[in-house]
Amino acid sequence: MTKQLIVNLPVASLEASRAFFGGLGFEFDPDFSDENGTSMLVNGDAFVLLLARPFFAGFSPGGVADPAGGAETIVSIGVESREEVDRMVDAAIAGGATVHDKGAVDDGSMYSRSFADLDGHLWEILHMDASATP
């Protein structure tokens, strides 16, 4: 049985978030995009729904967390190479993201870098090299 992963994130500006993540190379599904949100394609089985904060609030009886006050989640995306990690994170920073304070992590088998997006959500881009695992 195939399972899909769908992450829902509240954003202050759909237009700004769409431009930001588009600058990282992500595409959006126009069939699942409107004034309330947009579906960002990660791969065939993983999507991130970027939802306008007021719309997102309708699904959250406890309110909407402010990521500036603390992490509600860390979204990690595995990519095919260390160079792709650097390309995506450098593009995120150029697009207005802030560097997550832990910097690059390189333990030989895994290389990762992190950033906070325009809304303060934490993202980790990583490459795992199974051949380098002891």
trRosetta pair geometry for C-beta under 8 A, 3 or more apart (Angstrom, degrees):
i j d omega theta_ij theta_ji phi_ij phi_ji
2 45 6.4 -122 177 -111 107 128
3 45 7.1 76 93 -174 47 123
4 45 4.9 -140 -113 -164 66 70
4 46 6.9 -179 -167 -76 69 38
4 47 7.1 9 173 8 114 99
5 42 7.8 -37 81 53 108 140
5 45 6.5 65 15 136 79 80
5 46 4.4 0 63 -114 104 84
5 47 7.3 171 94 29 61 57
6 46 7.7 -174 -73 -151 41 45
6 47 5.0 -3 -115 65 76 98
6 48 7.7 161 -161 -94 51 25
6 49 6.3 30 180 -15 98 107
7 46 7.9 18 -3 -172 98 88
7 47 7.4 -169 29 96 67 51
7 48 4.8 -20 69 -114 100 75
7 49 7.1 -171 90 25 46 70
7 73 7.7 -171 -153 124 121 157
7 75 6.0 104 167 -111 171 122
8 48 7.8 161 -88 -166 22 57
8 49 4.6 -17 -109 66 71 110
8 51 5.8 8 -168 -4 94 128
8 56 6.7 158 156 -127 110 101
8 59 7.2 -34 137 85 161 154
9 48 6.2 -1 7 -177 114 103
9 49 7.1 162 24 82 64 57
9 50 5.8 -23 70 -111 96 58
9 51 6.9 160 77 24 40 80
9 56 7.7 -47 132 -109 22 146
9 75 7.7 -55 -65 -41 135 143
9 119 7.4 149 157 68 111 146
9 121 5.6 -1 -153 -85 136 160
10 51 5.7 -48 -103 78 52 89
10 52 7.5 -3 -152 132 74 18
10 53 4.5 70 -178 -105 115 64
10 56 3.8 -132 -92 53 97 167
10 57 7.4 61 -109 -46 139 69
10 64 5.1 21 -14 -153 171 130
10 119 7.1 -172 101 180 67 156
11 14 6.1 116 88 -81 125 50
11 16 7.7 -165 166 71 119 91
11 17 4.3 -25 -163 -45 157 153
11 50 4.9 9 -8 -175 138 96
11 51 6.8 142 18 65 83 36
11 52 6.7 -57 68 -101 77 34
11 53 6.8 -129 70 -46 27 77
11 118 7.4 50 -150 79 102 107
11 119 5.1 -124 -125 -49 65 146
12 16 7.4 -11 82 52 88 131
12 17 7.9 141 50 -41 61 111
12 53 6.1 14 -96 -26 46 124
12 118 7.4 -116 40 125 107 104
12 119 5.7 166 -4 -102 93 100
13 16 3.8 52 94 18 124 110
13 17 6.2 161 88 -13 65 85
13 118 7.5 -64 49 126 100 142
14 17 5.8 -61 -143 43 29 108
14 18 5.9 31 159 -22 67 110
14 35 7.5 177 31 -163 159 40
14 37 6.8 -151 -110 -114 126 29
14 38 6.0 123 -163 -7 110 111
14 50 6.3 135 -126 120 75 110
14 52 5.7 -49 -43 -70 109 88
15 18 5.9 -55 -144 35 24 110
15 19 6.5 22 156 -15 61 108
16 19 5.8 -57 -149 39 30 110
16 20 6.1 33 153 -23 66 109
16 118 5.7 -162 133 160 116 170
17 20 5.5 -52 -143 36 32 114
17 21 6.2 16 164 -5 67 108
17 38 7.9 172 95 45 109 121
17 50 4.9 -178 125 -173 142 148
17 117 7.3 51 -128 158 89 129
17 118 6.1 -139 -89 48 71 131
17 119 7.1 -1 -89 -23 116 114
18 21 6.4 -59 -139 46 25 98
18 22 5.8 31 158 -23 62 114
18 28 6.4 -10 -140 -54 103 153
18 38 5.7 44 -90 44 112 164
18 50 7.0 -172 -66 74 71 152
19 22 5.6 -56 -140 39 25 115
19 23 6.4 32 155 -25 60 106
19 95 7.6 180 124 -157 82 117
20 23 5.9 -61 -161 30 26 113
20 24 7.2 19 146 -15 61 103
20 92 7.5 51 177 -135 96 66
20 95 4.8 130 -138 151 73 132
20 96 6.4 -79 -111 49 115 111
20 97 7.4 117 -166 -50 122 91
20 117 6.5 111 136 -162 147 100
20 118 5.4 -139 -58 -25 164 123
21 24 5.4 -49 -154 31 44 113
21 26 4.5 -31 157 47 97 132
21 40 5.6 -36 137 -125 153 143
21 48 7.9 -142 -138 76 159 133
21 50 7.3 -159 3 -50 149 147
21 117 7.8 1 -66 -136 91 134
22 25 7.8 109 -178 -27 33 7
22 26 6.2 -92 -90 66 35 76
22 27 7.7 66 -119 -99 77 35
22 28 7.3 -48 -81 -19 98 109
23 91 5.6 -175 139 170 89 108
23 92 7.9 143 98 -88 106 40
23 94 7.5 -135 156 88 134 100
23 95 4.5 149 85 -87 150 137
24 88 5.3 51 -161 -149 100 82
24 91 5.0 150 -105 102 60 127
24 92 5.8 26 -89 -69 118 80
24 95 7.1 -86 -49 4 84 154
25 88 6.9 -81 22 -103 119 90
25 91 7.4 81 -18 83 91 169
26 40 5.0 13 159 -168 137 106
26 41 6.6 165 -170 61 84 63
26 42 7.3 -27 -126 -90 111 51
27 40 7.6 141 81 -154 35 59
27 41 5.0 -14 74 43 86 117
28 33 5.7 54 158 -66 116 146
28 38 5.0 -18 -153 171 131 117
28 39 6.3 127 -161 75 71 55
28 40 5.7 -40 -98 -98 77 54
28 41 6.9 -172 -97 -2 21 87
29 32 4.6 28 96 35 116 99
29 33 6.4 163 86 -24 58 100
29 38 7.8 157 52 -177 63 71
29 39 4.3 -24 43 80 109 117
29 41 6.0 104 -40 -52 94 104
29 47 7.7 -30 1 -130 129 128
30 33 5.4 -68 -134 38 36 117
31 39 7.9 -30 73 36 67 135
32 37 7.9 -39 151 105 78 98
32 38 7.4 106 109 -160 73 40
32 39 3.7 26 97 -9 121 137
32 49 7.7 -85 148 -110 118 98
33 37 6.9 -119 -130 108 53 54
33 38 3.9 25 -123 -121 104 76
33 39 6.0 -118 -59 17 81 75
34 37 6.8 26 52 48 70 57
34 38 7.9 -180 23 -76 34 63
35 52 7.4 -6 145 -24 62 144
36 51 6.4 -6 153 -149 78 80
36 52 5.4 -104 -153 22 47 112
36 55 4.1 124 -160 -99 101 161
37 49 5.4 20 171 178 136 93
37 50 6.0 167 -155 86 79 51
37 51 4.0 -23 -96 -104 121 65
37 52 6.3 -122 -65 -2 67 73
37 55 6.2 -133 -40 98 102 149
37 56 7.9 112 -81 -61 121 83
38 49 7.4 167 81 -152 34 56
38 50 5.2 -7 56 56 85 100
39 47 5.3 -17 -169 -172 95 128
39 48 7.7 146 -159 75 48 42
39 49 5.6 -25 -101 -100 66 73
40 47 6.5 143 72 -166 53 68
40 48 4.4 -18 61 63 113 92
40 49 7.5 -170 18 -81 79 22
40 50 6.0 60 -21 -16 115 105
41 47 6.1 -33 -107 -109 44 82
42 46 3.9 -50 70 104 125 103
42 47 6.2 -156 9 -86 91 26
42 48 6.3 85 -44 -15 109 92
42 77 6.3 -137 -150 -122 119 119
43 46 5.1 41 42 37 82 97
48 75 7.1 41 -102 -152 131 157
51 55 5.1 -124 178 90 101 109
51 56 4.1 129 103 -67 122 93
52 55 4.5 76 64 13 89 110
52 56 6.8 -164 84 -11 40 88
53 56 5.6 -55 -141 38 29 114
53 57 6.3 39 158 -30 64 103
53 64 5.8 133 -159 136 90 175
54 57 5.6 -47 -151 25 32 118
54 58 7.5 42 150 -27 57 95
55 58 5.9 -45 -168 16 38 115
56 59 6.1 -68 -169 37 44 105
56 60 6.4 14 147 -3 76 120
56 64 5.9 80 104 -104 113 125
57 60 5.7 -76 -140 49 37 101
57 63 6.9 -13 -136 -146 96 43
57 64 5.1 -73 -87 -36 85 114
60 63 6.2 -58 121 77 111 12
60 64 5.8 111 71 -76 150 64
65 69 7.4 -130 180 59 82 108
65 70 7.5 -81 -178 71 119 87
65 72 4.4 132 81 -73 154 135
66 69 4.5 64 85 5 103 110
66 70 8.0 74 82 31 71 68
66 120 7.5 25 166 69 63 152
67 70 7.5 -111 -152 74 37 35
67 71 6.7 30 -150 -115 83 41
67 72 6.0 -88 -95 6 81 100
67 116 7.4 166 138 -155 124 111
67 119 6.0 83 35 132 134 82
67 120 3.5 165 98 104 109 107
67 121 5.2 -99 -110 -72 167 50
67 122 7.4 -170 -167 -18 123 75
68 120 4.6 -106 -63 -106 65 165
71 74 6.2 0 -173 -55 137 84
71 122 5.3 -15 -124 0 116 133
72 121 7.8 -52 49 -118 97 81
73 121 7.3 -5 69 -153 87 96
73 122 7.3 -162 99 53 49 93
74 114 7.6 -33 -155 -135 118 128
74 122 4.4 -43 -113 100 78 117
74 123 7.3 164 -167 -95 68 17
74 124 5.7 35 165 -11 111 112
75 121 6.7 21 6 156 114 115
75 122 7.1 157 21 94 68 60
75 123 5.2 -24 70 -111 93 71
75 124 7.3 179 88 25 43 71
76 112 7.8 -29 -141 -137 107 137
76 123 7.6 148 -90 -167 34 53
76 124 4.3 -20 -106 70 82 105
76 125 7.7 173 -155 -81 59 22
76 126 6.0 -3 -169 9 106 118
77 88 8.0 -109 82 154 126 167
77 123 7.1 -7 5 -170 104 100
77 124 7.4 166 22 86 60 56
77 125 5.6 -19 66 -113 92 67
77 126 7.4 156 79 27 43 71
78 126 5.6 -39 -104 79 63 85
78 127 6.9 112 -160 -103 72 36
78 128 6.2 -36 -137 6 121 100
79 84 4.0 -142 146 111 135 128
79 85 5.8 178 54 -63 128 65
79 88 6.7 -178 -51 -10 159 141
79 125 6.0 10 -5 -175 122 97
79 126 7.2 154 21 76 78 33
79 127 5.6 -53 72 -79 77 87
80 84 5.6 75 53 3 73 154
80 127 7.0 -6 104 -123 15 107
81 84 4.6 104 57 2 79 99
81 85 7.3 -129 103 -4 50 82
81 127 5.7 -7 158 -120 10 150
82 85 5.4 -46 -156 28 40 117
82 86 6.6 35 150 -14 68 103
82 111 4.7 11 -111 79 98 158
82 127 5.2 -121 -70 47 51 152
83 86 5.8 -55 -151 39 34 109
83 87 6.1 37 151 -23 67 106
84 87 5.5 -48 -139 36 34 114
84 88 6.2 31 161 -17 65 106
84 125 7.7 -132 123 167 79 123
84 127 6.8 119 59 -72 99 122
85 88 6.3 -64 -152 38 23 104
85 89 6.3 8 161 -6 63 113
85 111 5.8 -158 22 114 166 102
85 112 6.6 -132 -145 -122 138 35
85 113 5.7 125 164 17 105 101
85 125 4.9 159 -137 120 72 105
85 126 6.5 32 -106 -116 123 18
85 127 5.2 -103 -39 -15 121 106
86 89 6.1 -63 -140 44 27 102
86 90 5.8 27 163 -18 66 113
86 113 7.1 84 -92 4 50 147
87 90 6.0 -59 -143 40 22 109
87 91 6.2 21 157 -18 61 110
88 91 5.7 -58 -149 38 28 110
88 92 6.3 32 152 -23 64 104
88 125 4.9 171 85 -123 133 166
89 92 5.4 -47 -147 32 36 116
89 93 6.5 35 154 -18 65 102
89 97 8.0 -108 -159 84 59 145
89 113 4.3 -24 -70 100 167 130
89 114 7.6 11 -119 16 125 6
89 115 5.7 160 -143 -27 85 122
89 125 5.5 -147 -53 38 96 133
90 93 5.8 -53 -149 36 32 110
90 94 6.3 32 152 -17 65 107
91 94 5.6 -54 -145 40 32 112
91 95 6.1 27 155 -16 65 112
92 95 5.7 -65 -149 42 28 108
92 97 3.9 -5 155 15 92 148
92 115 4.7 149 119 70 141 164
92 117 7.1 -84 -158 -101 113 69
92 123 7.2 -149 -125 70 159 136
93 96 8.0 174 -174 35 25 13
93 97 5.3 -75 -83 67 40 93
93 98 7.7 74 -119 -115 76 15
93 99 6.3 16 -101 -62 118 85
93 115 6.4 -133 -64 -114 76 141
95 118 8.0 -75 130 -57 95 103
96 118 5.6 32 107 -93 123 91
97 115 4.1 42 152 162 134 131
97 116 6.1 162 -166 75 84 46
97 117 5.5 -44 -108 -111 101 37
97 118 7.0 -78 -85 -51 62 55
97 123 7.9 -61 -141 39 144 120
98 115 6.5 154 77 -164 38 81
98 116 4.8 -9 58 53 93 103
99 103 7.3 25 167 -91 119 56
99 114 7.7 94 -172 89 56 65
99 115 5.9 -54 -112 -109 35 80
100 103 7.8 -139 90 -35 72 27
100 113 7.8 154 43 170 104 61
100 114 3.4 -32 37 106 143 107
100 115 5.6 -133 -18 -88 89 21
100 116 6.0 122 -75 -31 81 80
100 122 6.2 72 -96 -139 132 98
100 124 7.7 -42 23 -86 160 77
102 105 6.7 -4 138 -52 115 105
102 114 6.1 42 51 35 105 129
103 113 7.3 -48 171 -128 37 82
104 111 7.0 -10 -173 -168 103 82
104 112 7.1 162 -154 85 58 42
104 113 4.9 -30 -98 -86 72 92
105 110 7.1 -6 113 112 102 97
105 111 7.1 170 88 -149 60 37
105 112 4.8 -3 53 56 102 90
105 113 7.6 180 17 -75 70 43
106 110 7.7 -164 -135 95 35 53
106 111 4.9 13 -108 -112 80 83
107 110 5.4 15 45 51 100 85
108 129 7.8 -102 142 62 54 117
108 132 5.1 -157 149 159 83 123
109 128 6.5 16 150 -160 81 71
109 129 5.4 -135 -151 66 53 78
109 130 7.2 52 -160 -104 107 21
109 132 4.2 -173 -95 95 68 97
109 133 4.4 73 -124 -76 150 66
109 134 7.7 -108 -43 -9 134 66
110 126 6.0 -4 -170 -172 98 117
110 127 7.1 165 -150 84 52 50
110 128 5.0 -13 -102 -107 85 72
110 129 7.4 -161 -71 21 38 72
111 126 6.7 160 84 -153 46 66
111 127 5.0 -4 57 55 95 97
111 129 7.8 37 -1 -9 97 106
112 124 5.4 12 -178 180 127 100
112 125 6.5 165 -150 84 73 45
112 126 3.7 -22 -94 -98 104 92
112 127 7.4 -178 -73 21 61 57
113 124 7.5 172 88 -151 30 61
113 125 5.9 -11 61 58 77 93
114 122 6.3 1 -175 -171 117 93
114 123 6.5 165 -152 87 68 50
114 124 4.6 -28 -96 -99 94 73
114 125 7.5 172 -89 17 41 66
115 122 7.7 169 91 -147 32 54
115 123 5.6 -13 63 60 76 97
116 120 5.2 -11 180 -145 120 41
116 121 6.7 149 -155 68 67 31
116 122 5.6 -35 -97 -91 74 59
116 123 7.5 154 -102 16 23 79
117 120 7.1 -53 64 18 64 15
117 121 4.9 -4 34 55 111 89
117 123 6.1 68 -41 -13 99 121
129 132 4.2 44 102 12 112 114
129 133 7.5 -180 99 -29 62 77
130 133 5.5 -36 -158 3 46 120
